[in-house]
Amino acid sequence: MDSKHNTEVLIDGKIYTLAGSEEEGYIQRLASYINEMILTLKRQEGFTKQSAEYQNVMIELNMADDYFKAREQIARLEQQKAEMEKETYSLKHELVATQMKLEAAKHELSGAKKE
C-alpha cells in the first residue's frame, strides 16, 4: 500500500501543503511546471489585467493544450513503433529466406563439386 507524503510547494508565490502517494520530487516537478505556465502567461501583454477567473481558465486551457499535444505525439510515436516493428519482422523474414537460399546454393555447389 502506498504511504502518503506531505509536500510543501510554492505555486505563484503561495505555499501549499499537498498530501498524496507520489514522491516529493514528482510533486515539486508538477509545481514547477505550473509556475512556468503561470510565468509564461504573465509575460503576455494584458494577461495580468484580466480577472483571476480568466487567468485561471487560460492557465487550464494551456495545460490542456499541452496534454492533448502530448497524447497526439504518443499516438504518432506508437504508430511509428508499430510500423518499425512490422518492417523489422519483414526484414528478419527476408534474412532467414536469404540464408536458406545461400545454404541451398552451398549444398548444390558442394554436390556439383563431388560429381
C-alpha positions as CSV (number, residue, x, y, z in Angstrom):
1,M,0.0,0.0,0.0
2,D,1.3,3.4,-0.9
3,S,2.1,5.7,2.0
4,K,1.0,9.4,1.9
5,H,3.6,12.1,1.7
6,N,3.1,15.7,2.7
7,T,4.9,18.0,0.4
8,E,5.1,21.8,0.5
9,V,5.2,23.5,-2.8
10,L,5.4,27.1,-3.9
11,I,2.9,28.0,-6.7
12,D,2.5,31.5,-7.9
13,G,4.1,32.9,-4.7
14,K,1.9,30.9,-2.3
15,I,2.9,27.9,-0.3
16,Y,0.6,24.9,-0.4
17,T,0.9,21.7,1.6
18,L,-0.1,18.7,-0.6
19,A,-0.7,15.2,0.6
20,G,-0.5,12.2,-1.8
21,S,1.1,9.0,-2.6
22,E,3.5,10.5,-5.2
23,E,7.2,11.2,-4.3
24,E,8.1,14.7,-3.2
25,G,10.3,15.2,-6.2
26,Y,7.5,14.5,-8.6
27,I,5.1,16.9,-6.8
28,Q,7.8,19.6,-7.0
29,R,8.2,19.0,-10.7
30,L,4.4,19.5,-11.1
31,A,4.6,22.7,-9.1
32,S,7.5,23.9,-11.3
33,Y,5.5,23.1,-14.4
34,I,2.6,25.1,-13.1
35,N,4.8,28.0,-12.1
36,E,6.4,28.1,-15.6
37,M,3.0,28.1,-17.2
38,I,1.9,31.0,-15.0
39,L,5.1,32.9,-15.6
40,T,4.8,32.4,-19.4
41,L,1.2,33.8,-19.4
42,K,2.1,36.7,-17.1
43,R,4.7,37.8,-19.6
44,Q,1.9,38.2,-22.2
45,E,0.7,41.8,-22.5
46,G,-2.6,42.4,-20.7
47,F,-2.8,39.0,-19.0
48,T,-2.4,40.3,-15.5
49,K,-5.1,42.9,-16.2
50,Q,-7.7,40.2,-16.6
51,S,-9.8,38.8,-13.8
52,A,-8.4,36.0,-11.7
53,E,-11.1,33.7,-13.1
54,Y,-10.0,34.5,-16.7
55,Q,-6.3,33.9,-15.8
56,N,-7.1,30.5,-14.2
57,V,-9.1,29.5,-17.3
58,M,-6.2,30.5,-19.6
59,I,-3.8,28.5,-17.4
60,E,-6.1,25.5,-17.5
61,L,-6.5,25.8,-21.3
62,N,-2.8,26.0,-21.9
63,M,-2.2,22.9,-19.7
64,A,-5.0,21.0,-21.5
65,D,-3.3,22.1,-24.8
66,D,0.0,20.6,-23.6
67,Y,-1.8,17.4,-22.5
68,F,-3.6,16.9,-25.8
69,K,-0.4,17.6,-27.8
70,A,1.5,15.1,-25.7
71,R,-1.2,12.5,-26.3
72,E,-1.1,13.1,-30.1
73,Q,2.7,12.8,-30.0
74,I,2.4,9.5,-28.1
75,A,-0.1,8.2,-30.7
76,R,2.3,9.2,-33.5
77,L,5.2,7.5,-31.8
78,E,3.2,4.3,-31.1
79,Q,2.2,4.2,-34.8
80,Q,5.9,4.7,-35.8
81,K,6.9,1.9,-33.4
82,A,4.3,-0.4,-34.9
83,E,5.5,0.3,-38.4
84,M,9.1,-0.2,-37.4
85,E,8.3,-3.5,-35.7
86,K,6.5,-4.6,-38.8
87,E,9.4,-3.6,-41.0
88,T,11.9,-5.4,-38.6
89,Y,9.8,-8.6,-38.8
90,S,9.7,-8.3,-42.6
91,L,13.5,-7.8,-42.8
92,K,14.1,-10.7,-40.4
93,H,11.9,-13.0,-42.5
94,E,13.8,-11.8,-45.7
95,L,17.1,-12.5,-43.9
96,V,16.1,-16.1,-43.0
97,A,14.8,-16.7,-46.5
98,T,18.1,-15.4,-48.0
99,Q,20.2,-17.6,-45.5
100,M,18.2,-20.6,-46.6
101,K,18.8,-19.9,-50.3
102,L,22.5,-19.4,-49.5
103,E,22.7,-22.8,-47.7
104,A,20.8,-24.5,-50.5
105,A,23.2,-22.9,-53.1
106,K,26.2,-24.1,-51.0
107,H,24.8,-27.5,-50.7
108,E,24.2,-27.6,-54.5
109,L,27.7,-26.3,-55.2
110,S,29.1,-28.9,-52.9
111,G,27.2,-31.6,-54.7
112,A,28.3,-30.4,-58.1
113,K,32.0,-30.4,-56.9
114,K,31.7,-34.0,-55.9
115,E,30.4,-35.1,-59.3
